[in-house]
Amino acid sequence: MSRFDDATSVTKSADAPDGPGTGRYSADLDPGYLIGTAINGGYLMAVLQRAALAESGHPHPVSSSYHFLRPATAGPADVEVTVLKHGRTVTTSQVLLRQDGRPLVTGLITSATLDPAAGPAYGAPAPAIPPIERCRAFDPRQSRDTIGGFADRVELNFAPESHRALSATLAADAPRDEPPGTAELHGHVGPAATDGAPADPVAFVPLAVDALPPIVAVLQPWRWAPTVELTWHLRALPHPGPLAFRSRADLVSDGWFDETVDLWDIKGRLVAQSRQLARVGR
């Protein structure tokens, strides 16, 4: 078992109802996934996904939507799963993460069974993301002394132009006078080699879609940018290995920004899409 598998594991509570439709689980949130004093939202989604799939008859989370109510900290947490619909094609479950009785994250997860051999009837052209050996490992959050062990859990490699954009903003230590033509980042994301890849590559995807620096980091030095809502879709079963990513924003306005992330596996297949609404950090 990799550290990621262990860190996202859940245990069914002894007092959980025996009947179908409801499950209660306990988890121990790993401090290695802290960013500053808050646990990364993608890691929390991965924990909630474990519990939801344990109650579902289908193994693949094809559509997931989460609302983040409060920051989570390292330590014990409770997960409640309520199956809203259990069907032959899809199962839809509501999940709720609590710490000390306070609700932190709530979500809906729809699971199904994807065919690993299925090929696309149509696929939009993928962007030209340089191979990982031409990218540079970098995370602007490290230099702000606001990151815990997260950089040791997730490996980020940025394409040369993305690395230059992040480095320029980091060096300026102030918002750019002239923002770049597009707020976009490219590169590769995967579990750190010392952390170990999960046994099931699907388990890492919810962390991957929320592991990148906030896209507004190309416009201003990194600050904590809390996610309000995030929806992501699993489009294909990823082949083991790092995932190529494209992250972009369409609008930054009035203290809010959107962020869209697309992920491709090492075989070039689009495996996940996400979109979130977040607050610009103060």
N, C-alpha and C positions, 0 to 999 in steps of 0.2 A: 504494500500500500504506500502510495506517495504521501508526502506531507500534505499536499492539497486534498487528497482523498480523506486523510485523517482530520484535517482542519474543517472540512465541510460535512463531516459525518453527523448524523442525528440518531437519537435513541428514543424509541417509543416509550412513553411514560407508562408506569405500572398502573396508573389509574385511568388510562385511556379507555374509552368505551369499546366494548367487544363488537358491537354491530358495525355494519358498513356505513360510510358516509362521513365519519368524523375521526380525526386522529390527533393526538397530542404528543409532541416530541420535545426533547431537551437537546440543547446544543451548547458547546463551549466555544465561544467566538475567539479565534486565534489573534493575539496581539500583533502577529506578523503582518496582518492586513490592515493595520492602523495607518491612516494618513493624518498626521497631527494627532488630535485626540479622538478622532472619529473613525470608525471602521468603514472601509471602502464599500460603497453600495453594491458593486458588482459581486463582491464576496458574499454579501448578505443575500443577494438573489440566488447565488449558487447553493447556499444553505437551505433557503426556502424551497428551491427546486428539488433538492434531495427528499425533503419531507413530502412534497406533493406527489412525486413520482412513486414514493413508497405506498401511497394510497390509490394509485391509478393502475388500471390494467394495461396502460399503454406506456412505452418507455421513452418517448421523445416529446419534449416541450415545444410544440410548433408555434405557439403564440403566448406571450407572457407580458403582463402590464403591471407596473408597480407604482405605488405612491409612497414617498418617503416623508414620514411625519416628524420624526425626531432622529438625531444622530444616535448611533449605537456605539457602545464601548466594548472593550474586551471582557470576556467572562461569561458566566452562565446566561442563557437565554431560553425562552420557551417559544415553540412554534405550534400554532393551531391550524389544522387542515380540515376544511369542510368541502366535501364533494358535492357540487351543485348538479352535475349531470354525469352519469356514467353510461356511455353508449358503445356500440360496436366499433364506431369510427373514431370518436373523440370522447375524452373525459375532461370536464372543466371543474377546477377546484379553486376555492378561495383560501388564501393563506394569510396568516397574521403572525408577525414576530413581536414578542414582548420581552422587556427586561424590567425586573422589579415591578411587574404588573402594568407597566406603561407601554401602550402600543407604539411601535417604532416604524414598521413597514407593513403595508398591506398590499395584496396583489391577487390577480386572477391568472391562472396557468391552465392553458388548454393543451392536453397531450394527445398524441396519436402514434401511429406506427408508420415510420417512413421506410421506403424500400432503398437499401443501400446501393442497389444497382441501377436505380432510376436515373435517367439522363434528362436534361432540360429540353422541352419542346421549343423554347426560345430563351435566349440569354442576352442581356444588354452587354456591350463590350466592357471589359474590365479596364481600369486605368493602368498605365504603364508604371508599375511599382518596381523599383530596382530590386534585384535579388538581395537576400539578407547579408551576403558577404560584402556588398557595396554600401550597406547602411551602417550607422553608428549608434552604439548603445548610449542612451542619454535619457535623463528625466529631470526637467527643470525644477521639479518639486524638491529634489535633494538639496540643492544649493540654498533653499529657503529655510532649511532646518525645520520643516514642518512635516516631515515624513518619518514614519516609524521604520519598520522592517520591510515595508512594501516593496522596495526596490530589490530586496533579496528574494521575494516571492514571485515577482513578475518581471520578465525581461522584455524591454522595449528597445527596438532598433529603428531609427528614423532615416528616411531617404535623405540624401545630401541637402536638397532644397528645404526640406522640413526642418532639418537640424539647424541650418543657417537662420531660418525664420525664428525659431525658438531661441537660439543663442543671441540674436540681435535684440530681441525684446528683453531677454534676461539681462544683457549688458546695459541696456538703456535705463533699467530700473524705473521706468515711467511709461505711461501709455505712449504709443507711437503717434507722432504728429501726422504722418502719412501712413495709413494702414495699408497692408499688402492688397494686391488686386483681388485675391480670394482668400478667405479664411479656411484653409485646407491643410491637412497633414497626411503624410503617407509613411508606411513602414511595415514593421512586423512585430507581433506580440505573441508571447507564449509563456509557459511556466519557466521559472528560472531552473537552470540545470541542477542546482543544488536542492531544489524543492521537489523535483520529479514530476513527470507528466501524469495526469490522472489516468486510471485504468480505462475510463470511458471519455474520449475527447469531448463529447457533448457536455460533460459536467463543467468544463472550463469556459464554455462559450459565454455564459452570463457574466463572468468576471472579465472576459476579454472585451466585451462591448462597453465596459465602464472602467477599464484600466488606464485609459489614455489621459494625458493632461487635458484639462478643459480646453476646448478649441479657442476660447478667448485668450489663451496663453500666447497666441501669435499676435495679439493686439496690445497686451499689457502684461507686466510681470505676473507670474503665477500667484493666485490667491485661492483660498478655498472657495469653490463654486458649488454650492449645494444643489443637488438634483431634486426637483419637485416631483416629476413623473418621468418614467422611462418605459417604453414599449419595445420589445424585440421579437423577431421572428426567426425560427430555425428553418432554413430553406433546403438544407441537405446535410447528410451526416459527414462531419469533417474527417478527413484522413489524419492520422496522428502526425503531429509536427506543428511548428509555428504557423500562425495565421497572418496573412497580409491584410493590412487595414487601410482604409481611406476614411478620414474624419473631416467633416465640414460643417459650416454654419451658413444659414441663409439670412439671418437677421439678428443683430445685437441692438437692443433698444430699450430704454426706460428701465435699465437694470435687469433685463431678461435676455436670455439667448437660447437658441435651439442648437442641437448637435446631432448630426446623423453619422452613424458609423456603419460601414460595410466591411465584411470579413470574407476572405477567400482562403481555401486550404492550399496545401502544397501542390495539389493537382490542378489548381486554377479554378475550382468550382466556388461559386458564391454560396456560402454556407450560412450566413447570418446577416440580418439587417436590424438596426436599432435607431430609434429617434427619442430624444429626451428634451424636456424643457427644464432649464436651470436658471439660477440667479447668478448674476455677475458678482464675484467676490468683493467684499469691502476691505 
